Structures are given as structure tokens and as C-alpha cells.
Amino acid sequence: MHDDTTNTPLRRAVASLLSPFQQFAKSESTAGILLFGASIAAFAWANSPWSASYQQLLHAHAGFRLGGFAMDKHLGHWVNDGLMAVFFLLVGLEIKRELIVGELSNLRRASLAVFAAVGGMLVPALIFWLINRGGAGVAGWGIPMATDIAFALGVVQLLGKRVPVSLKVLLTAVAIVDDLGAVVVIALFYTASLDLTSLALAGACLVLLIAFNRFGVRRLALYIVIGLPLWYFTLKSGIHATIAGVLLAWTIPLGREMSADELASKLKEQIQDGFEALEVQVELLEEALEKFQSPLHRLEHALHPFIAYLIMPIFALFNAGVALDGGMNVGDPVTLGVMAGLFLGKPIGILLFSYVAIKAGLAALPEDLRLKNLVALGCLAGIGFTMSLFVAGLAYPASNLMLSQAKVGILLVSVVSAIVGSAVIWGTSTTRAH
């Protein structure tokens, strides 16, 4: 006779572990809403009678000293070089997971996302370059290349069941490929002059981390301990410190010590044993769950709330405060290039490259999607925000007027893309998606 009292808790326990996308989308959508709120607060503060206090916050010094070692930076630098390295650590973990076991691990499933993302990076960069060619602002060509996954999924979540699940998955995959492209662009094109000694020391840290992975070291604390000097030497080398987060992520083990079947058996044993020696059973269950999850999954799940509810809002607070002292002119080449690149380049690039790939038989649309759904995806991908603001800070000096012009364009086009993308999804959804 089938025992529902045994199997129901078992199914619930296993199902809660095997639904990462639903949990991911929920956390990312909440993060997008919080990110938007922090951005509005920063913009209002920078243009309020108390704007001087905002500037004082950005340029306040913070540091520490340990013996002969000392670091002292503006708070803005700590956010963009320090906290954002943790953000890029999460980005690196997500990219590795998707490439090895996720949506991007299967060439057939990944091909559409890859072609869409490549088009969504190249066409916006080209549009920005055409508008700014020959001018001082041309260095910002990388600004309109990226998609803010948190902001985009926040908009998608607000639309509820009108958005097909496959469109959410495709949007997530496109954004992750975008992030990979942004990492490559930052490493290759937004790197200062190199300090070879620091670069060699960073390389030594990386080699040690790779050795940890190769010899099966699974203790996360050891990776984090070596990751700190990796970050420091990367910062000193001239390569942007956030790249250290991505490099560290790629050394974190993804393999599990326990398979899903072994976990199910372990859970079933615990349930059948009843509630005797409950403390012992809880300890055994925690040990089993830890072995089922790889170090990469554990670190990714631990970082998600920290990134979503602390680092990203802080980043927005420190970077979205654009003072409009001289007014706002969307006709400035930098502002226009950012807006045209994200608002026009993203949907054009995504739709064009996807169409060509589908017609050539190199990719296939999910069964419940049509090309019109890709237009909606392209509009939502025009929400650049976090990564675009970050690249803008690398492209232009902090005191440069073009940085403010870029930020104005990013903020405006992100809001417009969210509104238009929502309208397109609403108009193209004739029935509710299941």
C-alpha cells in the first residue's frame, strides 16, 4: 500500500531543492523593485536642497591599517571596487552554473540565447559608436551593451501570468550571456596600465585556487581566504578589481558529494525513523543537504539575499544620484548614444540575430513563443541600469560631464524600456500564460 505520509514530505523536501529558477526569479524581481527605489532616492537627494550632503557621502574617506599595510579610499571607490567585486562573484557563479548544468549547457537550448545576446550587445555598441565617433565620448561604447537582470525580472514579475515562463527563462539566459560579454569588455577594453608584479601575484593566487579545485577541496572558507589577496592584487595590477570576483567564481567546485537519489533515500530514512532523537536526525539531515548542494550552489544561495537587498541598493544609491545643475539635454551625443543604443539597438539586435539564427537552422524558438515575443524581450533587455552605470564609471572620469550625461541616458532609457516592454508584452499576450 502506498504511504502518502512518507512520500508527501519527501516530495516537498526534494521539490524545494529542485526549483532554483522559481526562487531565483522571485529574489531577482524583488531586488529590481528595491533597486528602483534606491535609484529614485539617490536622484531626488542629488537634486534636493541637501545635495551637498550627498556629495559629502560619495567623497567621504574610509580605510583601515594592519601593521604596515593600509588602505584608504572614498566610499564611492569602496562601493565600486569592493562591494561590486562581490556582485561580480555572484555573476561569475551564475555564468559557470548556466554554462555547465543550466540553460546554456545544452547547445540547442543555448543557441537562441547566445545569438540574441550577441546581437543585443553588438548593435547597441555600434549605434553608440556611430553617434559619438570622432568625439570625446566614444569611449562609452560599452555602456549600452548590458542588461540589468534584476530590474528586467522585476518588471516581468509585475506582469504576472501574462509572461510565458519560457520568455522569463530566455530573458534570464540572454542577460547572463550579456553579463559574460560585459566581463570580457571590462577586462579587455576598460583596463588601466598594468603593474606586472601585482599581476603576477594575482596570478599566483589564481593558480592556488585552481589547485584547490583540482584536488577536490570543498571548504568554501579556504577559497574566500585566498580570494581576498586575489582581489587586492587584481586591484593593484590595473585590471578592474571586479574581475577578481569572476575569476574566484570559476574556481568554486560545482560537483556534488551526494546525488539526488542518495538524498531522496536519506530523507526517506529520516522520515521513516520518526521523531526519536530529533536533534541527531536534524544534524544528519543538514549534513545530507550540504553534501547534495555543491560549494558553488551553497555560495550562490548565500550571496543572493546579500547582493539583492544590500549591495545593489547601495550601488544604486552611490551611482544614480545625477545632479541636473545645467539642465537635461537628451540631444547630447553621449546621452543620445546611450538611449538609442539601449532602446533601439537592443530590440533590433536581438530580433535580427535571432531571426537569422532561426532561419539558418542554428537555433529554435520555444514552442510557446513567437517572434513578436522577442520584440518584448528586446525592449526589456533595454533596461541596462546596474551594469551600464558601472561601465559608464569606467569609461569616463568621475569629474567628467560625460559621466553625468551617460547616467541621465541610462536612467531615462531604463524607465522607458520598462514601460514599453510591459506594453508590448501586454499587447502580444492574447491569453494568460501557464
C-alpha positions as CSV (number, residue, x, y, z in Angstrom):
1,M,0.0,0.0,0.0
2,H,1.3,3.4,-1.0
3,D,2.3,5.5,2.1
4,D,1.4,9.2,1.3
5,T,2.5,10.3,4.8
6,T,6.0,9.2,3.8
7,N,6.2,10.4,0.2
8,T,4.5,13.8,0.6
9,P,7.1,15.4,2.9
10,L,9.8,13.7,0.8
11,R,8.4,15.1,-2.4
12,R,8.1,18.5,-0.8
13,A,11.7,18.5,0.5
14,V,13.2,17.4,-2.8
15,A,11.0,19.8,-4.8
16,S,12.1,22.7,-2.7
17,L,15.7,21.9,-3.6
18,L,15.0,21.3,-7.3
19,S,13.2,24.6,-8.2
20,P,16.1,27.0,-8.4
21,F,14.6,29.1,-11.2
22,Q,11.4,30.0,-9.4
23,Q,13.4,31.0,-6.3
24,F,15.9,32.9,-8.5
25,A,13.2,34.8,-10.4
26,K,11.4,35.7,-7.2
27,S,14.5,37.1,-5.5
28,E,15.6,38.9,-8.6
29,S,12.3,40.6,-9.1
30,T,12.2,41.8,-5.5
31,A,15.7,43.1,-6.0
32,G,14.7,45.0,-9.1
33,I,11.9,46.8,-7.2
34,L,14.3,47.7,-4.3
35,L,16.9,48.8,-6.8
36,F,14.5,51.2,-8.5
37,G,13.5,52.7,-5.1
38,A,17.2,53.3,-4.2
39,S,17.8,54.9,-7.5
40,I,14.8,57.3,-7.1
41,A,16.1,58.2,-3.6
42,A,19.6,58.9,-4.9
43,F,18.3,61.1,-7.8
44,A,16.0,63.0,-5.5
45,W,18.7,63.5,-2.9
46,A,21.3,64.7,-5.5
47,N,18.8,67.3,-6.8
48,S,17.4,68.4,-3.4
49,P,18.5,71.3,-1.1
50,W,20.6,68.7,0.7
51,S,22.6,67.7,-2.4
52,A,25.9,68.9,-0.7
53,S,25.4,66.1,1.9
54,Y,25.1,63.6,-0.9
55,Q,28.4,64.7,-2.4
56,Q,30.0,64.5,1.0
57,L,28.8,60.9,1.4
58,L,30.3,60.0,-2.0
59,H,33.7,61.5,-1.2
60,A,34.0,60.6,2.5
61,H,37.1,58.6,3.2
62,A,37.1,55.2,4.8
63,G,40.0,52.8,5.4
64,F,42.0,50.5,7.7
65,R,45.5,49.8,8.8
66,L,47.0,46.4,9.8
67,G,50.6,46.9,10.8
68,G,52.4,48.3,7.8
69,F,49.5,47.6,5.5
70,A,46.9,50.3,5.0
71,M,44.1,51.1,2.5
72,D,42.2,54.4,2.3
73,K,39.6,55.1,-0.3
74,H,36.5,57.2,-0.9
75,L,33.2,55.5,-0.1
76,G,32.3,55.6,-3.8
77,H,35.5,53.6,-4.6
78,W,34.8,51.1,-1.8
79,V,31.4,50.5,-3.4
80,N,32.5,50.2,-7.0
81,D,35.8,48.4,-6.4
82,G,34.9,46.4,-3.3
83,L,31.2,45.6,-3.0
84,M,30.8,45.3,-6.8
85,A,33.6,42.6,-6.7
86,V,31.2,40.6,-4.6
87,F,28.4,41.3,-7.1
88,F,30.7,40.0,-9.9
89,L,31.5,37.0,-7.8
90,L,27.8,36.1,-8.0
91,V,27.7,36.9,-11.7
92,G,30.6,34.5,-12.2
93,L,28.9,31.8,-10.2
94,E,25.7,32.2,-12.3
95,I,27.6,32.1,-15.5
96,K,29.5,29.0,-14.6
97,R,26.4,27.2,-13.4
98,E,24.4,28.1,-16.5
99,L,27.3,27.0,-18.8
100,I,27.9,23.7,-17.1
101,V,24.5,22.5,-15.8
102,G,21.9,25.2,-16.7
103,E,20.1,26.5,-19.8
104,L,23.4,27.3,-21.6
105,S,24.8,23.8,-21.1
106,N,22.8,22.3,-24.0
107,L,23.9,23.8,-27.3
108,R,20.5,23.5,-28.9
109,R,18.8,25.3,-26.0
110,A,21.6,27.8,-25.5
111,S,22.0,28.8,-29.2
112,L,19.0,31.2,-29.3
113,A,20.0,32.9,-26.1
114,V,23.6,33.3,-27.4
115,F,22.6,34.7,-30.8
116,A,20.1,37.0,-29.2
117,A,22.6,38.3,-26.6
118,V,25.4,38.8,-29.2
119,G,23.0,40.8,-31.4
120,G,21.9,42.7,-28.3
121,M,25.5,43.7,-27.5
122,L,26.9,44.4,-30.9
123,V,24.1,46.6,-32.4
124,P,23.8,48.9,-29.3
125,A,27.6,49.3,-29.2
126,L,27.6,50.1,-33.0
127,I,24.7,52.7,-32.6
128,F,26.6,54.4,-29.8
129,W,29.8,54.5,-31.7
130,L,28.1,55.9,-34.8
131,I,26.6,58.8,-32.8
132,N,29.8,59.5,-30.9
133,R,32.5,58.6,-33.5
134,G,35.3,61.2,-33.6
135,G,34.1,62.8,-30.3
136,A,35.5,62.5,-26.8
137,G,32.5,60.4,-25.7
138,V,33.3,57.5,-28.0
139,A,35.0,55.6,-25.1
140,G,31.5,54.8,-23.7
141,W,30.6,52.4,-26.5
142,G,30.3,49.6,-23.9
143,I,27.7,51.3,-21.8
144,P,24.5,50.2,-23.8
145,M,25.7,46.5,-24.2
146,A,24.4,45.0,-20.9
147,T,21.0,44.1,-19.5
148,D,20.1,44.5,-15.8
149,I,18.5,41.1,-15.0
150,A,17.2,42.2,-11.6
151,F,15.4,45.3,-13.0
152,A,14.1,43.4,-16.0
153,L,12.7,40.4,-14.0
154,G,11.2,42.9,-11.5
155,V,9.1,44.3,-14.4
156,V,8.3,40.8,-15.6
157,Q,7.1,39.8,-12.1
158,L,4.7,42.7,-12.0
159,L,3.1,41.5,-15.2
160,G,2.3,38.1,-13.6
161,K,0.9,35.3,-15.7
162,R,0.8,37.3,-19.0
163,V,4.5,36.5,-19.3
164,P,5.2,32.9,-20.6
165,V,7.7,31.1,-18.3
166,S,9.9,30.3,-21.4
167,L,10.2,34.0,-22.0
168,K,11.4,34.6,-18.5
169,V,13.9,31.8,-18.8
170,L,15.1,33.1,-22.2
171,L,15.4,36.7,-20.8
172,T,17.5,35.3,-17.9
173,A,19.7,33.4,-20.2
174,V,20.2,36.4,-22.5
175,A,21.1,38.6,-19.5
176,I,23.6,36.1,-18.3
177,V,25.3,35.9,-21.7
178,D,25.2,39.7,-21.7
179,D,27.0,39.7,-18.3
180,L,29.7,37.4,-19.7
181,G,30.2,39.8,-22.6
182,A,30.4,42.7,-20.2
183,V,33.0,41.0,-18.1
184,V,35.1,40.4,-21.3
185,V,34.7,44.0,-22.4
186,I,35.7,45.3,-19.0
187,A,38.8,43.1,-18.8
188,L,39.9,43.9,-22.4
189,F,38.9,47.5,-23.0
190,Y,38.5,49.2,-19.7
191,T,41.7,48.3,-18.0
192,A,44.4,50.8,-17.0
193,S,48.1,50.4,-17.4
194,L,49.3,47.1,-15.9
195,D,51.5,46.6,-12.8
196,L,53.2,43.3,-13.8
197,T,54.4,42.5,-10.2
198,S,50.8,42.8,-8.8
199,L,49.5,40.9,-11.9
200,A,51.9,38.0,-11.2
201,L,50.9,37.8,-7.5
202,A,47.2,37.8,-8.6
203,G,48.1,35.0,-11.0
204,A,49.8,33.0,-8.2
205,C,46.6,33.3,-6.1
206,L,44.5,32.1,-9.0
207,V,46.8,29.1,-9.6
208,L,46.4,28.2,-5.9
209,L,42.6,28.4,-6.2
210,I,42.7,26.2,-9.3
211,A,44.8,23.7,-7.4
212,F,42.2,23.7,-4.6
213,N,39.5,22.8,-7.2
214,R,41.6,20.1,-9.0
215,F,42.4,18.4,-5.7
216,G,38.8,18.4,-4.5
217,V,39.0,21.0,-1.8
218,R,35.3,21.8,-0.9
219,R,35.7,24.1,2.1
220,L,34.4,27.5,0.9
221,A,36.3,29.4,3.6
222,L,39.6,28.5,2.0
223,Y,38.5,29.8,-1.3
224,I,37.4,33.1,0.3
225,V,40.6,33.5,2.2
226,I,42.7,33.2,-1.0
227,G,40.1,35.3,-2.8
228,L,40.9,38.4,-0.7
229,P,44.5,38.7,-1.8
230,L,43.4,37.9,-5.3
231,W,41.1,40.9,-5.2
232,Y,43.8,43.1,-3.7
233,F,46.5,42.3,-6.2
234,T,44.0,42.5,-9.1
235,L,43.0,46.0,-7.9
236,K,46.7,47.0,-7.7
237,S,47.6,45.4,-11.1
238,G,45.4,47.9,-13.1
239,I,42.8,45.3,-14.1
240,H,39.5,46.3,-12.6
241,A,39.0,44.6,-9.2
242,T,35.6,43.2,-10.1
243,I,37.3,40.7,-12.5
244,A,38.8,39.0,-9.4
245,G,35.2,38.1,-8.3
246,V,34.6,36.4,-11.7
247,L,37.9,34.5,-11.5
248,L,37.2,33.4,-8.0
249,A,33.8,32.2,-9.0
250,W,35.2,30.0,-11.8
251,T,37.4,28.1,-9.3
252,I,34.5,27.2,-6.9
253,P,33.6,23.5,-7.2
254,L,30.3,22.6,-8.8
255,G,30.3,18.9,-8.3
256,R,28.1,17.3,-5.6
257,E,29.2,14.7,-3.0
258,M,25.7,13.2,-2.9
259,S,23.3,12.5,-5.9
260,A,19.6,13.3,-5.9
261,D,18.7,9.6,-5.5
262,E,21.0,9.4,-2.4
263,L,19.5,12.5,-1.0
264,A,16.0,11.1,-1.5
265,S,17.0,7.8,0.2
266,K,18.5,9.8,3.1
267,L,15.3,11.9,3.5
268,K,13.1,8.8,3.4
269,E,15.2,7.1,6.1
270,Q,14.8,10.2,8.3
271,I,11.1,10.3,7.8
272,Q,10.6,6.6,8.4
273,D,12.6,6.7,11.6
274,G,10.0,9.0,13.2
275,F,10.9,11.7,15.7
276,E,13.1,9.8,18.1
277,A,16.5,11.6,18.8
278,L,15.3,14.6,16.8
279,E,18.4,16.6,17.3
280,V,20.6,13.8,15.9
281,Q,18.2,13.5,12.9
282,V,18.3,17.2,12.1
283,E,22.1,17.2,12.2
284,L,22.2,14.2,9.9
285,L,19.7,15.8,7.5
286,E,21.7,19.1,7.4
287,E,24.8,17.1,6.6
288,A,23.0,15.3,3.8
289,L,21.6,18.5,2.3
290,E,25.1,20.1,2.5
291,K,26.5,17.2,0.5
292,F,23.7,17.4,-2.0
293,Q,24.4,21.0,-2.8
294,S,27.8,21.8,-4.4
295,P,30.0,24.5,-2.9
296,L,29.0,26.7,-5.8
297,H,25.3,26.4,-5.1
298,R,25.8,27.0,-1.4
299,L,27.8,30.2,-2.0
300,E,25.4,31.4,-4.7
301,H,22.4,30.9,-2.4
302,A,24.2,32.6,0.5
303,L,25.2,35.6,-1.7
304,H,21.8,36.2,-3.4
305,P,20.0,38.0,-0.5
306,F,23.2,39.9,0.4
307,I,23.6,41.1,-3.2
308,A,19.9,41.8,-3.8
309,Y,19.0,43.6,-0.6
310,L,22.2,45.3,0.3
311,I,24.9,45.6,-2.3
312,M,22.7,46.5,-5.3
313,P,20.7,49.2,-3.5
314,I,23.9,50.7,-2.1
315,F,25.4,50.7,-5.6
316,A,22.3,52.5,-6.9
317,L,22.4,55.0,-4.1
318,F,26.0,55.9,-4.9
319,N,25.7,55.9,-8.7
320,A,22.2,57.1,-9.6
321,G,22.5,60.5,-7.9
322,V,22.9,62.7,-11.0
323,A,22.6,66.4,-10.3
324,L,20.9,68.3,-13.1
325,D,22.6,71.6,-12.3
326,G,22.9,72.5,-16.0
327,G,19.5,71.0,-17.0
328,M,18.9,67.9,-19.0
329,N,19.6,67.7,-22.7
330,V,18.9,64.3,-24.3
331,G,20.5,65.6,-27.5
332,D,24.0,65.4,-26.1
333,P,25.9,62.7,-28.1
334,V,26.6,60.6,-25.0
335,T,23.1,60.7,-23.7
336,L,21.6,60.1,-27.2
337,G,24.0,57.3,-27.9
338,V,23.1,55.5,-24.6
339,M,19.4,55.9,-25.1
340,A,19.4,55.0,-28.8
341,G,21.7,52.0,-28.1
342,L,19.6,50.6,-25.4
343,F,16.1,51.5,-26.6
344,L,16.6,50.8,-30.3
345,G,19.8,48.7,-30.5
346,K,18.7,46.1,-28.0
347,P,15.4,45.0,-29.7
348,I,16.8,45.4,-33.2
349,G,19.9,43.4,-32.4
350,I,18.1,40.7,-30.5
351,L,15.3,40.3,-33.1
352,L,17.7,40.4,-36.1
353,F,20.3,37.9,-34.9
354,S,17.6,35.6,-33.5
355,Y,15.7,35.7,-36.8
356,V,18.8,34.9,-38.8
357,A,19.8,32.1,-36.5
358,I,16.3,30.5,-36.6
359,K,16.1,30.8,-40.4
360,A,19.5,29.3,-40.8
361,G,18.5,26.4,-38.5
362,L,21.1,27.3,-35.9
363,A,18.5,28.0,-33.2
364,A,14.8,27.3,-32.5
365,L,12.1,29.2,-30.7
366,P,10.5,27.5,-27.7
367,E,7.1,26.1,-28.7
368,D,5.0,28.7,-26.8
369,L,6.9,31.8,-28.2
370,R,6.7,33.7,-31.4
371,L,9.0,36.4,-32.9
372,K,6.7,39.1,-31.5
373,N,7.7,37.8,-28.1
374,L,11.3,38.5,-28.9
375,V,10.4,42.1,-29.6
376,A,9.1,42.3,-26.0
377,L,12.3,40.6,-24.7
378,G,14.4,43.1,-26.7
379,C,12.6,46.1,-25.1
380,L,13.0,44.7,-21.6
381,A,16.7,44.0,-22.4
382,G,17.0,47.8,-22.9
383,I,16.9,48.1,-19.2
384,G,20.7,48.5,-18.8
385,F,20.9,50.1,-15.4
386,T,23.4,48.4,-13.0
387,M,25.9,47.2,-15.5
388,S,25.5,50.2,-17.7
389,L,26.1,52.6,-14.8
390,F,29.1,50.5,-13.8
391,V,30.7,50.6,-17.3
392,A,29.9,54.4,-17.5
393,G,32.0,54.9,-14.4
394,L,34.9,53.0,-16.1
395,A,34.6,54.9,-19.4
396,Y,34.6,58.4,-18.0
397,P,36.4,60.1,-15.1
398,A,34.2,60.9,-12.1
399,S,34.5,64.7,-12.7
400,N,33.7,64.4,-16.4
401,L,30.4,66.0,-17.6
402,M,30.0,63.0,-19.9
403,L,29.6,60.7,-17.0
404,S,26.5,62.6,-15.8
405,Q,25.2,62.7,-19.4
406,A,25.6,58.9,-19.6
407,K,23.9,58.4,-16.3
408,V,21.0,60.6,-17.4
409,G,20.6,58.5,-20.5
410,I,20.8,55.2,-18.6
411,L,18.2,56.3,-16.0
412,L,15.7,57.7,-18.6
413,V,16.0,54.8,-21.1
414,S,15.7,52.1,-18.4
415,V,12.4,53.6,-17.3
416,V,11.2,54.0,-20.9
417,S,12.3,50.5,-21.8
418,A,10.5,49.1,-18.8
419,I,7.2,50.9,-19.8
420,V,7.4,50.0,-23.5
421,G,8.5,46.4,-22.8
422,S,5.5,46.0,-20.4
423,A,3.1,47.4,-23.0
424,V,4.5,45.1,-25.8
425,I,4.1,42.1,-23.5
426,W,0.6,43.2,-22.6
427,G,-0.3,43.7,-26.3
428,T,1.2,40.4,-27.5
429,S,-0.3,38.2,-24.8
430,T,-3.7,37.2,-26.1
431,T,-4.1,34.6,-23.5
432,R,-2.7,34.1,-20.0
433,A,0.4,32.0,-19.9
434,H,0.5,28.9,-17.7
